[in-house]
Amino acid sequence: MERSIHIVTVALDDVSRILPINMLPPISEIYLVTGIRSSDSGRPVEKPRVYESLIRDIKRAVKGVSFKEFEVPFYDLQGAFAKTLEIIREAKRNADKVYVNIASTSKILALAFYIAACVEDVPIYLVQPKHYIYPAFGKVDRILKSKRPALEKVNRARALLNYDKFRYSYGAEAVIFLPRVLHPELPASEVEVVDALLRFGGRVDAEERVVSFLANKNRVQVTRQSLLNKVSRTVLALESKGIITKTRQGRNAAIALTEVGQIVALAAVPASVKRR
């Protein structure tokens, strides 16, 4: 019997919208993914209790399957993509089929999972809700701006939203599988340069450092000038694709991965690469 894992993002929506079991492919295990965000100091912010309540509801509603929980950065696309790629690859090692469910999540996580699903070529779907709920945000805003004591304002706002049971939507109208844009593979020469940049933290002060790295790594019998010419051509190709930027600094040219380049690099370079 085939084993299938559904990677399910969890936000403030009802179980009936997130996991309409009778409309989905068979499920052997569910990877539950919630977003985490950091405070200004960089420390993770405590997960709201509403997520714990929702995860309990999901586990009660879906019987006969195992669960594993993951946390992914909410507002950092690069960090979210790196983590989602890791989650999908783990699921592929442990199952015959993997599905990604982005029915309930933030825009950043949905985008990260979509890109990762395209890179790994796994099906990705969302669930069209039957009902949306529009809470009284205007009333809450007026309460929070009032001159009442702070604790009273919080309690009134929580009561109005029924925070611990709050959901944005419920019910399922349809399951929609999204078209996947297959990620184009970079040529081997470009992957080598991107690999080198990753090992130097995504940036070098001169092409010479990349040339030296590749010369030591490959130990091929070519002249240094020949290798330098090859790296220069590859850098121009990567720059034209928006994967790297090249900035003149006196006699040297600094090379750095762009934000897009860092995402492409994570997908193109083997996961075993150690980054400094």
Buried (B, 14 or more C-beta within 10 A) or exposed (E): EEEBBBBBBBBBBBBBBBBBBEEBEEBBBBBBBBBBEBEEEEEEEEBBEBBEBBBEBBBEEBEEBEEBEBEBBBBBBBBBBBBBBBBBBBBBEBBEBBBBBBBBBBEBBBBBBBBBBBBBEBBBBBBBBBEEEEBEEEEBEEBEEEEEEEEEBBEBBEEBBEBEEBBBBBBBEEBEEBEBEEBEEBEEBBBBBBBBBBBBEBBBBBBBBBBBBBBEEEEEEEEEEEBBEBBBEBBEBBBEBEBBBBEEEEEBBBBBBBEBBBBBBBBBBEEEEEEE
